[in-house]
């Protein structure tokens, strides 16, 4: 089959789709992966064809406008929406059509909201997928909503997923007419006849109800094997050998309005907790700073390899980092920014895998230190994390997803 995979977002939104794309290509399918421009070299390093999705996410998130908006300023968010997000969405609509119009089957990420329209226009099969729980169920509400409100209200909460289509209804209907030759779409989006829902998460973390089995395939996470030959550089190796096993602290692709302040709070929290730490600066959420002997700062490293060298992990709660930390059997403390990250923080705390999550934008050294102390001293967190690692080892998310995808060949 000709398969177009469409994804939009940060590293955690792209990495599992590279893993899936490699598996599908290895089985003889012709795969193209549409993603943000800044990830194109990475995709191609893994032997996959790449198409632009119309945006450079690293440049977007590191812009002063995005940093200000993501810090919680409503006026900054409105300005970002008008000046940046609306024009980028126009580009993305055109790019989605260019990338997927020849495909027999389209696999989409929730942020590429209009893949269903392309499938409607071309007759392609559609696999809706997500590395976080986004498919309607009565078992729990949409992941950005805390609590549990019973089957009817839980299922109703997923109507929030209609919002992007409502916001861009005029723009998307013009695109449907001009590029796809279609009429106006229903408010909830096209109803594709040949489709499936695939949730790329561990069922041990996200237990959909028995009534959802026919509607949602919960496959397990799609891990990309990277960093197998990675070794710490001499400075990091010397730090690791100089004392007790450190923790990891890093917030990946998440930007910060004030990286200097956040870095200072993190370093002071580490000092107050009396732990050793490897701190990763990532995409600019943290920054290089003068550090004590108990802290070593790195730009980043392959998580699968690095997490084996630490005793616990502290991160923003992206789905990929969350699954990778638990695959390594490491207790986890989530300091979230937005999107699905608070959900993972709540979920891991409820499962006894780490402390109560904290918000990055409100992070203070004393509270952070208390979380670190709890993370590193609670033996039950260690026990539960090791049990979860054993569960993950028995899952094969990619193979499960491939079975769902290839089932369309026989329909």
Order of alpha helices (4+ residues) and beta strands (2+ residues): beta-alpha-beta-alpha-beta-alpha-alpha-alpha-alpha-beta-alpha-beta-alpha-alpha-alpha-beta-beta-alpha-beta-alpha-beta-beta-alpha-beta-alpha-beta-alpha-beta-alpha-alpha-alpha
